[in-house]
Amino acid sequence: MSRTLFFLFLFAGAGLCFAQSPSRLTTDLLEHTDRIFLDGYPTGLSLAERETVVERYQPTEIRTPKPYLGWVVNSDRPNTLQTAYRIRVASSPELLTGEEADLWDSGRTESDQSVAVPYAGKPLQPSTVYYWTVKTWDNHGVESPDASAKAFMTAALLDGETARYPLQLVDEHPAHIRQPHAGLSVIDFGKATFGKLRLNLSSDKTTDTVLIRLGEHARDGRVDRTPGGSIRYAEYRLPLMKGAHSYNVKIRPDQRNTNRHVDNSAGAILMPDYIGEVLPFRYCEIENYDAPLHAVDITRQTARYPFDDGAGAFHSSDSVLNQVWELCKHSVMATSFLGIFVDGDRERIPYEGDIIIGQLTRYAVDLAYEFTRFSNEYLIEHPTWPTEWHLQLVLLAWADYLYSGNPASLQRHYDDYRAKTLSMLKDANGLISTRTGKVTPDFLKSVHREGANNFVDIVDWPGTERDDYVFTDYNTVVNAYHYEALRLMSEIAGAVGKTEEQSQLANEALRVKTQMNRLLLNTKTGSYTDGIGTAHSSLHANIYPLAFGITPDKYRAKALQFIRSRGMACSVYGAQALLDAVYNGHDAAYGLQLLASTDERSWYNMIRAGSTMSLEAWDDKYKSNQDWNHIWGAAAGNLISRKLMGIEPIEPGFRKIRIKPQPATLRQADIKAPSVRGDILVSFDNLPGEKFTLEIEIPANTTAEVWLPRQSEKYRLTVDEVSRKGTVNGDFVIVETGSGKHVFVMQ
């Protein structure tokens, strides 16, 4: 998005104020509940017409009899907060038009809640279509019109599972077609996606056969036939019929990612029948075909979870940073081809380590909380083997609630999340270990790893990316995750009303933090050792304590100094924690250096290598069998949004937003970030040491805590051209503000 277009969008509509109806109505997180697909393609059918369809269709189905409802409050007035709502649910749209509701009429309900309002009407029935609307009142005394009625359909089985959209097929045509010589066409779709191929070809013979090659990588202007590793390449022979015909190239299943793993409860996810098998490819060659080919004759049918390309946007004065953002954004869309996070095309298995990164990056570019929630919940009962990755499920569950505001997953799976804190592995010293005899059958059953013969610490992956980490009985990385899981489990307990457990878990977390700092922190160097019994300090042992707030403030500067000295001594997976630690430690200059780096171990190197999706490793040399389509390589997307631009929810469902940009020397940047309450727009102009200008727009029914970089002891701050003081916090000045457009100037 160009800066000019961004500001046109930012300030469009300023002027007259009038009552606006709520929009973007959601049922159990889903906005487009009335959408029907036919074998992957959206249709214009309404839910009421579904019984007239003779083809197989895929509706969106709500899977609980008591769904959560939500909406976006709209207002042209600044500092707008909802004060009341009225929801009506009916069995037909006509009843809503007539001010009736045979299922539920909440009446005027005094509340600012516009996210995750629980349905409280008559019991909903399976396989039934319902309609609902909402109106709101605000603190300016404005009563809105009713929202346009939204339809949703319940599933045949109301089992309470997270509802999702069906997978979608999107037809895409080539960006470029070359004909190096007669009978050969080389086709480039511009970016790689997971898809199928459809061709319109003609022949005047009955014996013609064309050769088709598909691949992710090109070499010397041709599809690379020996790309190495797990980079994809495939050949197909297509016999032609006489005359002009359309052909679908049937993608062959690969044994590596279409067979269930008998030794791993988290087996490969299979493509649904209505989509069929797909292959990741960018390039295509068609050989032994003499007629000229046009873009309309060549269609890549890209399989993906429905994706709003306009939901998130970023642009800055750094061209490398812009390219890195686009790489990560495209990776989110392209790797969603199974409707669940998986590790890439080599295995197509969900792993917690992929979701801990993919979840936050998806939040930055698209509003699809149900996609990540389904992935999280799948892994509760289909977990993988690393110790830390079980602990990560608690972090994932809390992030889901913090961003969505919807507590359904916390309520349904509370006991499972509590078990994932791994407190059963705790020893007398307050730390957990997988090597002191506590990985028992009862423990494995509690975390759904019954019968497993492996449950070990991972630190980083592949093993060569651990910065020579020394494993001991009590490892720093694992216990840092244990602390964070306990801390967040305490928050989860509070969110579901378990106040006694909330206090207990908070005390348990505090003890882990205390013991880590007593047993693992070298107070002379300010660095954490890898574990009890070793003097070695790795990058990993120091980034996690800093990222999770374990490192005492007086050692933070030394921790950052040590982290800088190690460089990017971690994998693309470990880079998430590295940058979280750097930005949480307020070393914005080093954060920007890493995000915009062009070194071999950088996100830009993935682009330079020729990939358009994030890689599994920094380069092929660091993992010989790496995928070129791995979501855990896309951490930079969420780091740009959450840390560089500083947009994060403070209260569940973005009820309160933190905007804390850390620009360092970046001259200019603007971003559009999606949220459950509406779009968040942030833009800054930065003259280091002189002036910092921040322009924001936050949705109605929210407030914001704005952190402005303080470049000297003396400063002058104006907010909307009025002088303000703000609250000094270290190198920042904090200002509270309400919804709408605001301009902050620090001089």
N, C-alpha and C positions, 0 to 999 in steps of 0.2 A: 504494500500500500504506500503510495507516495505521501509525502508530508502534507502537500496541498489538499489532497483528497481526504486525508485524515482529519484536518481541521475543518474542512467543509462538513464532514460528517459530525465532528465534535460539536459544532455550534449551529447545526441546522435546526430549524424549528424554534429558535429563540424568538420571543415576542409575545403574542397573545396567550393568555392562560384560559383554559376551559376544562370542564370535567371530562376526564377520559376513562373509558372502561378498562378493567383489568385485561391483561393479555397473557399469552403463553400459558394457558391452563394445562396443568399436568396432573396425571393420575398415576400414583406410584412411580414418580419420577419421569414418566413418559409424556411428552407433549403431543405427539402425533398418533394418538390412540385410535383415530378413525381411519387410519391409512391401511389399505389392503394391497398386497403384492400378489402378482401371478408369476410364479417361478422366478422370483428375484427382481421383477420389474414392477414399479409402482403403477397403480391404476387409478382411474377416476371413480371407481365404485365406492358407494357408501356402505356402511355396515348393514344398513337395512336391506341392501340389494344382494347381500352375499349368498343368499339361498338360490338366487337365479343363475349363479355361475356354474357352468358345467365343468370348467377346467379345475385343476387343483390350485387352490389359492392359499396365501399365507397371511392371515390377519394378525394384528397385534392383540394379545390377550392378557387381561389383568388376572392374576392368579391368587388373589386374596379376597375374601368376602368383606373385608374392612380396609379398603385402600386409603392411602394418604393423598389429599388433594392440595394443590398449590397453584399460585398465580403470580404474575408480575404486576405490581402497583405502578400506575403511570400518572405523572403529574408534571406540569410545566413550572410549578412553583418550587423554589428552593426549600430545603429543610422540611420536606414532606414526610410525615409518618402516618401510617394507617392507624385508625383508632377503633374501627369496627368493620365487620363483614357480615354478609348474608349469603349463604350457600343454599341452592335448591337442586335436588336430584329427582329425576322423573323417568318414567318408562317410555316417554315420547317427547319430542321437541315441542309439540303443540301444547302440552301441559305447561311447559315453561313459559311459552308465549302468553298464555292466559293467566300468568301469575299463580299457577298452581304447582304442586310438587307432591306426587303420590308416594315417593320414597323417603324424602327428607327435606325439611325446611328448617334451617338452623335459626331462622329469625335473625333480627339484628343482634349480633354477638360482639360485645365490647372486647376487642383484642387487637394487638398489632401483628398477630401471627398470619403470615401469608405463605408460609412454607410448611409443608407436612402437617396440614390440618387433618386430623383423623375423621373418617366418615363415621357418622353416628345415627344413621337412619335405619330403615327396615333391612333385614338380612338380604343381601344380594344373592341371586340364584346363578347356577352355572350356565354357561353358553347363552347368555342374555345380553342384549344391548341396552345401555342406559345413557342418559343425557344429563348434563349438569351445567350450571352457570353460577356466577358469583358477582356481587357488587360490593363496593367498599365505601367507607367514610374516612376522612382524614382530619388532621389537626388544624386545617384551615377552614373546616366546616363544609367541605365539598363532598357531596354525595355523587358517586359515579353512576353511569348507566350500567345495566347488566352486561356482562361479557357475552360474546357470541357463544351459543350453546356448543359444548364439546361432547362428542359421543365416545363411549368406550364399551368394549365387549369383555365379558368374563370368560375364563377358560372352562373347559368341561370338568377339569379337576382343580378345585380351589385349594391347593396344597400350600399356599403361602410363599412359594418360591419367588425369587425376583423376576419380574416380567421384563422381556426384551423385545426389540423389533426383530422381524425376520432379516436374514441377510439380503443384500441388494446386489443387482448386477447393473453396471454402468457402461454403456457403449462408448469407446474412445477410438479415435482415428489417429493415424500417424502424424507426428510432427514433421518428419522428413522422409522422403523416398528417393533413393539413388539407384541408378542402373549402371553399374561399372562396365558391363558389357551385355550383349544380347543374351537373353535367357536368364539373367540374374537381376533380382531386385533386392536391395538392402533397405530395411525399414527401421526407423527409429521412432518410438512412441514418446520420447522425451524423458520419461521417468519410468522406473520399473514398478509394476504392481503384480498382484496375484490374479491371474485371469485365464481366459480361454480365447481361442482365435476363430473368427468367422470370416470367410472369404467369398467374394463374388468373382468367379472365374468362367472363362469361355474356352471351348475347344471345338475344332472341326473334325476331330478324330475320335475313335472309341478306345484308343490304346494309350493316350497321354497319361503320364504320371509325373507330378511335380514333387520336388523335394523341399521340405519346409524345415528350417532350423530356428529354434527359439533359445534365447539366452539372456543372462543378466549382464554379461561383460562383452565388450568389443575389443578386438585387437587388429591393428592395421586396417581399419575400416570395414572389418567383417565380424560376424558373430564368432566369438572365441569358442572353439570346439573343445579345448582342453583348459578350462579356466582354473582348475585346481580347487582344493578344499571342498566346501559344500556349495560353491557358486554354481548356479544352475545352468545346464545346457541340455537340450533334447532335440532329436531328429524325428520327423514323421514323413512317411510317403503317402501321398494323396492321389489315388487314381481319379481321373476326370471322366465325366460322362460327356457325350457329344452335346453341344449346345451350351447355353448360358445357365449356370446354376449357382446356388448358394451352398457353401460347404462349412460344416462345423468340424474343426480339428479336435478329435477326442484326445484329451490329455490322459496319458497313462498314469495310473497310481504308482507311487514309489514305495517299495517295501519298507524303506526306512521310516516313513512317517504315516503309513496307513495301517500298520499292524499294532495291536495292543501289546504293551510290554508286560509279560507275565511276572517279571520281578520288580515291577514298579506300579504302585497303586494309581499313580498319575500317568495313565497311558496316553497314547496319541489321540488327539481330537480329530474326528472324521468330518469331512465335508457333508452337508445335508444333501439328500437325493435331489431336491428341487434346484440346487445349484450345480452339483457335479464336481468332478476333480478339476483343480487349477494348478498353474505353474507360475512362479515368479519370473517375469521376463520384461525386458525393455526393448530388445532387438529381435528382429525377425528377418530371415532370408527366404526368398522363394526362388528356387532354381528350376530350370527347364520349363520356363514359361515365357514365351516371346512377346506376348501382347503387353502394351504399356499398362501399368497399374496406377490407379488413382486412389486418393485417400479414402473416398467413400466405399471403395471395394474391399477395404481391409479394416476389420473391427476387432479390437481387443475388448472382450467382455470382462471388465474388472469386477471381481467379487470383493465386497467390503461390507462392514456394518454401516448403516446410514450415517452420513457425515456431513456436517454443515461447514463448508469451506470458508464461509464468511464469519464464523463465530469468533475466531481469534485472529489477530493480525499484529505484526510488529515491523517496525522500520527504524533504522538508526543511521547515524553518520558513519558507521563502520561497515563496509561492504562485506567483510568476512563474517561478522556477527549476523548480518542479514541472511547470508547463505546458510549459515549453521541453523538459524531458526527455521528456514524453509525445509531443510533436510529433516529436522525433527518433526515438524508439522506433517510433512508428507509421510513420514514413517508411521505416525499414529494412524493415519487413514489406511495406508497400504497394508500394515500388519494386522488389521482388524478382520481379515478375510474369513476367520472362523467364528467370529462373534464372541471371542474370549481371548484373553492374552495368552500367547504361547511363546516359546523360546525362539522360534524361527522355523524355517522350512526343513531343517535336517531331522528334527524329531517331532515337531508340532505338539509339544507337551507343555502344559502350564507349569511354571515355576514361580515361587514367591519372589525370587530375586529379580525376575523380569517385571513383576507387577509393582514392586516398590518404586520403580522408576517410571514405568509406563503409566501408572495411575495418575501421578502428578503431572506428567507431560500431557496426557489426554485432557485433564482438567484445564490446562493452559490454552488448548486450541479448540476444544469442542465441549458442548454441554451434553454429556452422555454418562451420567453417574451410574446408570444401571449396568453399563458395560463393565465397568471396573468392579462394581458390587458383585455381579454374577461371578466374575473371575475370582474374587476373594473367597466367596462362599464355596465355590467348587473346590478350592484348595483346603478347606477345613477338613473334608473327608478324603481328599486325594492329595495328601501332602508329599513333599519330596524329602530328601535326606538331610540337608544341612541344618545344624542346630539353630543358627541365626535366622534361617528362613521361616521356621515355625514362629519364632518371636516376632518376625516382621508382620505376621497376620494381625496382631493387635494394633500395630502402627497403621496398617492398611484400613482396619475397621474404624479407627478414630478419624483418620483423614476422610473417609467416606462420610461420616457423620458431620464433620466440621464443614465440609464443602456442600453437602446436600441438605443438611438440616433434618434429614429423615432418619428416625431411630429404629426402623423396622429390623434391620440386620442386627443391631445391638441387642434388641429385645429377643429375637428368635435364637440367636447363637451365643448368648452371654456365657453360658457354661463352657462352651468350646473355646471362646476367646480367653476366658480365665485360665483354662488348662494350657493355652499356648504361651503363657508367661513362663512356663517351665519351672515353677517353684518346687516341683517334686524333685528337681535335681540339686536343690540347695544343700550345702554342707554347713557345718558348725561355724565356719568363718563368714557366713552370710553370702557367699558366692556360689554360683552353679558350676557344675562340671559334668561332662559326659564320660569321664575316665575314672570315676571313683565308685563304680558299682551301682549307680542309681538308675541306669537305663534298664529297667526291669520290664517284664511283660506287662505289668499293670501300668507302668508309665507309658509304654508304647501304645497301649490300648487307649489311654486318656487323650493321646494326640493323634489317634487314628492311623498308627503305624504298626498295627498288629502283625506279628510275624516278620517284621523287617530285620535284616541283619546288619544294617548300617544306619547310624545316627551319630554324625560327627560334625565337628566345627569346620567351617569352610574359609572364613576370613575374606578370601577373594577368589576369583576364578578367571582364567586358568591358574593352576598352582604356581606357575612361574611369575605371577603378577603380585606376589605377597610381600615384596620388599624384604625378603629373607626372614619372614615372620617365624619366631620360635614358638612352637606349640608346647604348652605345659598342661598340667591338670586343671589350672584355673586361668583361662584366657581372657585378656582384656576386652577384645572385640565382642565376644559372646556376652560377657557380663555388662558391657555398655548397653547392648541391646536388651538384656534382662532388666536393667534399670529403666530404660525408656518404656518397655512393655508394661512394667508395673506402674509407672507414673501415669501412663495413658489408660491403663485398665482402671485406675482409680477414677479418672475422668469419666470413663464409660459407666462405671458403677453409679456415679452421681447422676449421669444422664438417664439411667433407667430406674432411678429411685432407690438404689441399694446404698443408703447413706452409711450404714455400719461398715460394709465392705469397702466403701470409698475411703474411709479413714484408715482402715487396716492396710489396704494396699498402698496408700500414700506413705505410711510409716515404714512399710516393707521396702518401698523404693528408696526412701531416705537412708535406710540402713545399708542398702547396696552401694549407694553413692558414697557414703561415709567410709565403708570398707574398701572400696576401690581406691579412694584417695589415700587411705592409710596403708594399703598393701601393695599398690601397683604404681603409685606416683613417686618418681624420684624427685624429691624436693630440691636437690642440688642443681639438677639440670632443668627442672620444670617439665620433664617428659615422662610419659607412661612407658613402663616396660611391657613386653608382649604378654607376660603372665608371671605368676608367682614362681620363682626359681630360676629366672633368667634375667640377665642385665641388658639384653638386647631391646632396643626401642625401634620399632618400625613406624613407617608412615601411618599404617592402619591403626596401630595401638593408640595413636594420638588424634586422628581425625574424628573418631566416633565419640570419645569423651567430650571434645569441643563441640561437635555437632549437636549432642544431646544435652549440653549444659551441665556436664559433670565437672569439667575443669574449673577449679577455683579462679576467681577473677584475678588474683595476684599472679597467677601463672599463665594467664592468657597470652601475654606478649611473648613469653618464651615458647609457648606451644606453637604460636604462629611462626615464630622464627625457625623452629625445628621443621614445621610442615613445609615452609618455603625451601628449606635446605634439601628436602627429599624430591622436589619436583613432582612430576606426574608418575610417581612410582606405584601406580595401581592400574587396574583394568578400567574399561569403560563403565563397568558396574561400580567399582570402587570410587569412580570420579563423582558420583552423586554425593556421597558422604564427604568427600574432600571439599567440594565447592560449598556444600552446606556449612561445613566447619569454617571455611575461610570467610564466608559472608556473615555467619553468626558471630565470628570474631571481629567483624568490621574491617577486614583487610580487603577493601573494595578494589584496590589497585591490582592485587594479585588475582582476585577473582576475575576481573576483566582480562588480565593477561592470559589466563587459562582458557576462558571462553572464546577469545578471539585469536588464540594461538594458531600458527601455521606450521608448527613443528610436526614431526612424525607422529607423536602421541597427542593428537588433537582431533577435534570433530571436523575441522577443515580437511584433515588428511583423508577422511572417508570420502569427501567430495573429490579430492584430488585423485584418489584411487579409481574413481569412475562410478562410484555407487550413488544412487539417489535415495536409498534407505540407509538407516544407521546400521553400522557393522556390529558384529559380535565382539570384535577386538579392535585395537587401534590400527592394526595393519595385519595383512596375511602372515607376516613373519612371526607375530606373537601368538597366533593360533592357526595351525596348518589346516584345520578342517572347519574354519569359521563360516558362519552364514553371512550373507550380504543383506539380510532382512530381519534384523534382531532389535526388538523394541528397547532392550536394556542399554543400547548404545545411544539413546535419545534423551539422556538426562539434561543436556544443555537447553532443551526447550522449556522445561519447567524452571530451570535455574534462571533463565532470562526473565521469565514472568515473575517468579516468586522472590528472587534475590536481587538481580540487577534492577528491575523495575519495582520490586518490593511489594507486590500485591498478594496478600494472604488474608483469609478469614480469621478474625479473632474470636468471634462467637459463631456457633453452629448456623449453617445456612446463610452465611454472610450477613447476619443481622448487624454485625459490626465488622468493619474492614480495616486492616492495616495497610497503609501505603507508605513504604519505606524505601525509596530509591537509593541505590548506592552507585553513583555514576562514575566515580574516580575521574578519569580524564576523558570519558566519553562525552563528546560535544553535544549531541542531540539524540533523542529517541522518543518514540511514541508507541503505544500499545493499546490494543483493544482486547480485553479479557472477559470471557463469558462468566456469568454467575447465575445462580438459581433465582436471584432477584432482579436480574437485568444486566446489561453490559456495563463494564467498568472501563473508563477511558483515562489514560494517563499519558502526559507528554512533558518532557523537560528540555530546557535549553541551559547549557552549563558552560560558564566561563570560570574555570577553577581559580580560586583565590579572589574573584571579583564579584560574580553575580550568579545566582542559581534561580531559575524561574520554573515553577511547576504548575501545570494546568491539569485539572482533573474533572471528571464528571462521574458521579456515583449515582446508582439508582435510587428511586424513591423507596421509602420504608427501610433505609439503612442509615448508619452513621459511619464516620471514618476517623481513624487516628492517623494523622499525617506526620511522618518523621522527615524533617528537612535537614540535609547535611549542613553542619555548622563548620565553616572553613576558618574561623578565627574566634578569639574570645569576644571581640566586639562585633555586633551584627545589627542590622536593621531589617525587620521582618514586616511585610505588609501582606494582608489577606484580603483579596478583593478590594485593593487600594486603600485599606484601612490599617493603620499601624497596630501590630499585635506583639505581645511578649512571648507567649509560648512557654513551655516547660523544658529546661535544659536537661538532657540525658546523654552524658558523654559527649560525643561529637555530633549530636543531633539536637534539634529543637522540635518539640512535639506540640501539635495543635489539633484540637478536636473540631470536627465540622459535620454539618448535616448534608443531606442529599443535594444533588444539582451540580452546577458548574462552579468551580472556584479556581482562583489564580493566587499563587503564593510566590512572593519574591523575597529572596534572601540576599542582602548586600553587606 
